[in-house]
Amino acid sequence: MTTLIVNGFNLSSVNRIADGHAIINCSKYDKFGAKVNYSFLFSTRQTNKHLIDSLITTSSALESTPILVSDNLSSEKCISYSTATFYDTIGGYVNTGLVLIPQIAEILEELGFNRLPDGLVGKPDDLLEIYAKESLQFLLSSPARRFGKDRLFESLPDGVVLGKGQIIIQYDSKAYSEGFSFSSDDIERFAKYVNEFNIKYKDVVGGVYAFLIISGKFNDSEESIQKRSDSLYQKCHTKLTCVTCRELGEMVKLSVQSQEERHVINWKAIFVNLMLTKKLIEKEILKVRKDKI
């Protein structure tokens, strides 16, 4: 289910019809904005024709495309994939290696101020979304989804990280030449993002743990941002946290140098903070190293 979410599918229902078998109904927008419905039968055990019939009945009622994913059976009644072929077809999460660029902090900072770094092509705000997604995906060693063009058809943040241990992080990146300033409308919008995600997926992958804002700089005082965070929590039981592009890049650089410790960092202890900094990562790495002694 996590892989479906990361690859742009919107889950509507999960029906566990037997041990090792589940029908997942979901949808996805094509490049023209048309909503396409799917019903997937995932089967990890021996599949029989009665399960196929359940899939066909479900897809007929929902006007969806029935797809069987099983290593034990194929069917002429629907499209069939082996497990490996299915995941190869929709694509898993891909790490492009952007985080290994030595100048990652400098590049992120330039993008955060809506400036195009030398050697890059594209719009700074689009590139910031891409670099933010790759950075967070690397830090948490977890799949991340950048919604991108999907936001033309839905109310969505820039992306989400489906962290291990149900550390779900939604994030928005703000590429502003003069820095980012919060408004009450922002908090209402962030709360909507969180609540809509939780309604769809909380029972499946967990609720949103934190909502992260990434920008070149923040024009509000920490006291003011704390009030915004408290307001967001009142609306959706999720805390607001912020990180400058420079600090995010420094966090990535430190984590690249501390590969072994990165995988066991307590990220919940990191994202509970109002402002994320490299020092928070350093403290967690020291804790991990002391524990090993």
N, C-alpha and C positions, 0 to 999 in steps of 0.2 A: 504493500500500500504506500509506503514511503516513496518507493521508486516512481509510482504513478503520480504522486503529488509533485515530486521534484521535476518530473518531465511534463508538467503542464495540465494534467488531468484534474478535473474537479469532481471529487467523490460526492455522490448523493446518497448512497446506501450500501451497506455491507450485509449480506445474508449468508451466514454460516450454515449451510444446509446439511452438513455431516462432518464427521471428524476428518480433517485434511482436505475439505472441499469448501469453497466459498464463492458466491457470486457477488462481484463488485460492480455496481452500476455507477457510471461516471460520464462526464462530458468533456469536450475540448473544443476550443474555437479554432477554425481553420484560418488561413491567411486572409480570407475575405470577411471574416467576422461571423461566419455561419456557425451555429452551435451543432456539434455532432455528438450524438449519444452512443455510448458503448455499454455492453454488458459482458464482463469477463468472468468466465468460470475458471478459477485457479484450482487445480487439483494436484496434490502432492502424493496421493495414493491411487490405487487402482480405480479408474473411472468407469462407470457403467452407463448404459443408454438412458436410464432413468434420470441421471444427473444432466445429461445432454438435453432431455426433454424439459427439465426444469429451466435450463438456460434459454431454450427456444421460447417457452411460455413467457418467461420474464421479459425477454427482448421484444416479443410481440406486443405485450402490454405497454411497454415504455417506448416503443418505436425506436429501438436501439439496434446497433449492429452486434450480433452475438459472436463472441470469440472464445475459443477453448484454449487454455494454456495447460498442457499436460505432457508428461514424458511417457504416459502409459496408453494413451488412446488418441486417435484422430477421428473426425466425423465429417461426413459429406453434408451434414445439415448446417454447418457453420465453419467459419475460418478457424484453422487449428495451427497452433505453434507448440514446439517444444519449449521448455522453460528457458533454455539458453538462447534459442533463436528469438524468442519474444523480447527478452531484455536487450539483445543486440539490436533488435529492430527499433524499439522506442528510444534506446540510448540511455546509458546511466549518466552519472555526473562525471564531468571531465575536468581535470586540473590542467590548465594550459601552461603552467610553469611561470606565470606572471609574477608569482610571489618570490621567485628566485632572482629577479632582477635586482642588482645591488642598489640601484637608485629608487627602490620602490617607495620609500618615504617621501622623497623629493617629488616623484611623479604624482603620488596621491595628493600632496599638498598643492601642486600646481592645478590639478584637476578640481580640487576643492574650492579654489578661488576662480573657477571657470576660465582657466587659462590652459591652452593646449601646449604640452611640453614638446620640446624639440624631438623630432623623429616619430611622433605619433600622428595618425590621421584620423579625423572624425570630430564629433562634437564632444567637448569636455564633459557635459553632463551625462551623455551616454557612456563614455569611457569610464567615468567615475563609478557608474553602476556596475560595470564589468569588473573593474579592479576591486571594488568593495565586495562583490560576490566572491571572487576568487580568494581574497584575503580572509574573509570570514569562514569560507569553506575549509581553507587550510588550517586556520587557528583551531577550529573545533573538530577537525578531522571528520567532518560530516558533510552529507550532501546539502547543497544550497540551490535555491531556485530563483533566478532573476525573471520577473514577470514580463518585463519589456513591453512588447506590443499587445500583450493580453490586457493591459490596462486601458486600451482603447474600448474594450467591451465590458470591463468589470471595474469595480472600485477596489483597487489593490495597491499595496505599498510597492517599493522597488523590488523587494524580494523577501525570502524567508530561509532560515537555516534550520534544518531538522536535526538538531544536535542529539548526541547519544544521551541516554538517561532522561529523555523527554525535556531537553533544554531547547525549546523552540524560540528562536529569535527572529522577529520581524524587523526589517530595517528600511530606512529611507535615506538616500544620499542627497545632499543639498550643495550644488555647485554654484555659489554666489560670489561675485567679485568683491563684495563688501562684507561678507560673512552672513551667517543666518540668524534671524531674529524670530522667536516664537510668537504665535498669535493664538487666541482662543479657538479660532477655526482649525488650526493645526491639531490641537488636542482632540477636538470633536472628530476629526477625520481619522486620527490614529486610533481612537477608541472604536470607531466603526470597523477599521481594518481588523483589529484584534477580536472584536465580538463576532464578526462574520467568519473568521477563521475558526474560532472556538466552537461555533455552532456546527460547522461542517466536520471538523476533525478532532475535537478534543477527546472524544471517546475512542478515537483510532490511534492518534500519535501523541496526544497530550495537548494541554493548553499553552498559549503563548506565555513564555516566562519573562521576556523583556522586549521592549520596543526601543530599537537603537537608531539614533540620528547621527549621521556622519557628515561633517562639513569642514571647510577650511578653517573656520573659527566660529565661535558663538558670541553674539553681541550681548546676550542676556547675562546677568550675574548668576552665580551658582545658586544663590538664594531664590532668585526668580525661577530658575530652571527646576529647583526642588519643588516649588509650588506647582509648576506645570506637571511635574511627575506625580505629585500627590493628587492633582485633579484627574490625571489619566487613571490612576489606581482606583479612584472612586467610581469611575465610569466603567472600568473593565477588569479590575483586579490585576492589572499589569503595570509594572514600574517603567518609567522612562529612563533611558540611559544615553549618554552622549560620548562621542569620541571625535577628536579632530583628525583630519586626514593624516597629518604628520605623525600623531601618536599611533594611529592604526598601522601605518607603515613601519614604525619603530617596533611595535608589538610583533609584527610579522617577521622582521629581521631577527629579533631576539629568539623567536620560536624556531626559525630556520637553524639557528646555532644550537638549539636545545631540543633536538628531535625526540630524544627518548623521553624527556620530561613532559613535552607537549601533550603526549597522549594520555597522561594521567593528571593533568591540571584540573583542579576543581573549578570549572567554568561557571558554575552557579555562584560561587564566591566572587568571581570577577564581575559578572553582569548584574549583581545586586548593587553595585556602586553607581553613583550618579554620573561621574565622569571617569571614563576608562583611560588608563595610562600605562605606559611601559613598566612603571614601577610596580603595578599590581601583578603583572606577569612575573617580574623578577622575584617578588615575595613568594609567589606560588612555586616557582622553580626551586628556590631555596628550601622550602618546606619539603618538596619531593626529595631533594638530595639528602636532607637531614634524615628523613624517614628511612632511606636506604641504608644509612649508616647504622 
